[in-house]
Amino acid sequence: MEVLPTQQCALCILYVSYVLCRFLLLGLKPQPSLKSGT
């Protein structure tokens, strides 16, 4: 099955949102515990 443009957009948005969320969380509240857990 071919990947529809809408699916690609959705994946892009989800990926960008995920990265932005992590960046904001790490930027606002840098917790060593999170890095150690990962």
C-alpha positions as CSV (number, residue, x, y, z in Angstrom):
1,M,0.0,0.0,0.0
2,E,1.3,3.5,-0.8
3,V,1.7,6.0,2.0
4,L,-0.8,8.8,1.6
5,P,0.4,12.4,1.9
6,T,-2.0,12.9,4.8
7,Q,-0.3,10.0,6.7
8,Q,3.1,11.5,6.0
9,C,1.9,14.9,7.3
10,A,0.4,13.3,10.4
11,L,3.7,11.5,11.1
12,C,5.6,14.7,10.5
13,I,3.4,16.6,12.9
14,L,3.5,13.9,15.6
15,Y,7.3,13.7,15.3
16,V,7.8,17.5,15.5
17,S,5.4,17.8,18.4
18,Y,7.2,15.0,20.2
19,V,10.6,16.7,19.7
20,L,9.3,20.1,20.7
21,C,7.7,18.7,23.8
22,R,10.9,17.0,24.9
23,F,12.9,20.1,24.1
24,L,10.6,22.3,26.1
25,L,10.4,19.9,29.0
26,L,14.2,19.5,29.1
27,G,14.7,23.2,28.7
28,L,12.3,24.3,31.4
29,K,13.0,21.5,33.8
30,P,16.4,19.9,33.2
31,Q,16.3,16.8,35.5
32,P,19.3,14.5,35.6
33,S,17.0,11.7,36.7
34,L,15.3,11.6,33.3
35,K,18.7,11.3,31.5
36,S,19.8,8.6,34.0
37,G,16.6,6.7,33.4
38,T,17.1,6.8,29.7
